[in-house]
């Protein structure tokens, strides 16, 4: 078994009135409108998902879709498998079921018609393997030989911002998620983020910040996006192997049921 450290930040940005981003693990979803920061650690005893979702379809619908996706995708025991192939197949099935559930909810509540979200996430196994997955244009990064590498695939139309696929959205299609498997990287680990980061921060600046190897990477990246204009919600989650000798100061989530928990202040 390994223990992973999770550090997360979110912000509604300088333009948007609301934050439709959510993040989640262990059946939780968390979101917030103002600047916030959260740290936690998880001992991985079974395949465990950490996800970031970017809502769409208006404030009410987008926020609802991203919360639903976080909770349904990361529910304990929802994804099982003894190999990378089995886990990937289970992830594909869970992603499709989650998309269908979001569409079902939008049919039940007309005010949520068309709601949907992107998702980027990682499934971590007890032996420290990671399977990155995404639908839409939220991203996963890691450092490779001093260079920034994008492990996810943007599902955008060529030359534009139109999404080619998303969870829900009022359209019932067979989704085609992208997957990438690797050992969970040491040091900085993996960075999951919504497009509020990469749309407002140059890739070279993100890379330079990561290479500086200073603490508080997610918060520093958030400030980079805000400095670049902050025209969208921005959420960044760092997932890394917890240090056995110098564990970070961690705030554990209280033992209560999930349900769109507000961001801590």
N, C-alpha and C positions, 0 to 999 in steps of 0.2 A: 504494500500500500504506500501511496505517497500523500503528502499534504500540499495543497496548492493555496497560494495567496491570491486574493481577488481585491483589486483596487478600482473603484469606479467613480466617475464624475459625470455630471450632466448640467445643462444650462439651456434655457429656452432661447438664448441668443439675444441680439440687440433689436430685432425686427418683429419676430413672432410674439403674439400676445400669450400663447399657450405652448406647452411642451407636449408633443405627441410621441416622443421617444419613451421607451421602457426598456428595462433590463431585468434579467431574472436568472435564478438558479434554484434548485430544490423546490420547485413548485411556487416560488415567490415571483411577484412582479413589483418593480419599484419605478417610480417616476417622480418628476418634480419640476416646478417652474423656475425656481431660483437656483443660484449656484449652490452645489452641494457636493459632499465627498463621503464615500463609504468604503470601509475596508472590512474584509472577513477572511477566514480561512476554512477550508474544507478538507477533511480526510477522505480520500477517495476509496470507498469499499466496493463500489459497483460503478458501471458506466454513468457518468454525471455530466449534465449539460449546463453550460453557461451561455446565455444568448443576449443579443442586443437587437431591438426591433424599432423601426421607424414607421410611425403610423401615417396613414393617408385617408382622405375622404372627409375632410372637415374635422374640427377640433374634437367634437364628441365621438365621432366614428373612428378617427385615427387613434385617439387615446385608448378607446375600448379595444380596437383590434390589436394594438401592440401589447396591451395588458393580457388579453386572452392568449395570444401567441406565446408570450413568456411563460404563463402558467401551464398551458397545455403541453408545450414542448419539454419543459424541464421537470414535470411531475416525476418524483422518484419511482423508478422501476418502469417508466414508460418506454424506455429504449434498452433492449438487452441484446447480447450477442457475445460469442466466445472468440470471434475473430474480427478483423477489420471488415471483411466482406459481409459478415452477418450484421455487424453494427451499422454499416453503411446502408444495407437494405432496410434495417429497422428505422434508421433515421429518415430514409426516403418515405416510408409508410407513415411515420409520425408527422412529418411535414405536410403530407397530403391530407391526412385526417384533420390537422389543425386548420388548414386552408378551408376545407369543407365546413368545419364547425364555425368559422368566422362568417362564411357566406350564409349558413343556416341562421345565425343570430341576426344578420342584417335583413333577412326575410321576415323574421319574427318581429323586428322593431323597425318600421319604415324610416324613422328618423336617423337610422344608422345605415341606410341604403348605400351600397358602394364602398363600405369601409374595408380597409385592407392595411397591409404593412409589409415592409421588407424584413428580412431576418439574416443575421450573421451569427454564427455560434461555433462552439467547440464542444465535442464530446470527449471526456477524459476518462481513461481506463485506470484501474488500480496500479498497473505496471508503468504508468507515466506516458502512455501513448495518447496522441491527440488526433481527432478527426475534425477538421474544419469544414463547415458547410455554409452555404448561403443561397438565398433567393432574393433577387433585387440588387440594389447597389450599395448596401452597407458592406463594410470591408473588414478584412483581417490582415494585419501586417506582422512581420517579424524582421529582425536583422539577420542578414546572411553575409558573412565575410565583410563586415563594415558597410554593407549596402542595404537599403530598405527594400524589402520584398513584399509584394502583395500576394497573399495566398488565395484570396477569393476572386471571383470573376464578376465584373459588373454586367448586370443584365439590363443594359440600356441600348436604345436604338442608336445606330451609327451617327455620330456628330450631334447628338442631342441628349436631352435629359429624360426622354420618354422611357418609362420602365417597360421591359419586355415581359416580365412576369413578377408576381408578388403573391403573398398569401391573401386569400379572399379577393377583395376588389369587385365583388359582384359577378365575377366571371368564373364559371366552373370549367377548369382545364386540368389536364394532367401536368403537374409541375415537373421541371427538370432542374433540380438543385445541382450545384457544383460541390465537389468534395475534394479535400486534400488531406492526406494523412502523414504524420511525422511524429517523432518523439516530442513531448512538450519541451520547447527550448529552455535552456538554462538562462540565467541572468534576467533579461528583460521579458522573456516568455513571449506570449502572444498579445496583440492589441486588437480589440474589437471596437468598431466605431461606426456611427451613422455618417451620412454624407455631409453633415454639418461640419465635419473636420476637413475632409479632402476637398470640398468645394470652396473652402475659405482659407486654406493653408497650403502653401507650395510644398510639393513632395520633398524638395531639397531642404526646406526648413524643418519638416518633420524628421527627416533623416539626421540632420545636424543636431537636433534636440536629443534624439535617441542616442547618438554617438557620444554626447556629452556625459552620459551615464550618471546623471544626477537624480536624487530622489524626487518623488512626486511627479512621475512622468505623465499620468493622465491629466492632472491639474495644469501642468505646463502646456500640454497639447491643447486643452480647452482654451487657455489664454491666447495661444497662437491663433486659434480659429476666431476668437472674438476680436483680436487685433486686426485680423484680415477682413473684418466686416461683420461677422456674426449674423449673417442673413438667414440662418436656419437654426433649428434646435441642434444641439451637439451633445453626444454621449460617447464616452470613451471608457472601456473596461480593459484593464491589464490582468492577464491570467498567467501566473508564473509559479515555479516550484518554490515553496516556502523554505527559507533558509533554516537549516537545522541548528545553527549556532547563534544567529542573530535574528530571531523572528520579528516581524514588524509589529507595531502596536495595532491591535485589531479590535474592531467593534463588532461583536457578534449580534446577529439578528435575534430579536426576542422570539420565544417559542409561542407563536400564535399563527392562526391559519393565514394563507396568502389571500390576496385580493386587492391588488393595486395599492400597496402600502405607500404612503407619502414619503418623499425624500427626507432624510433626517437633517436637522439644522443644528 
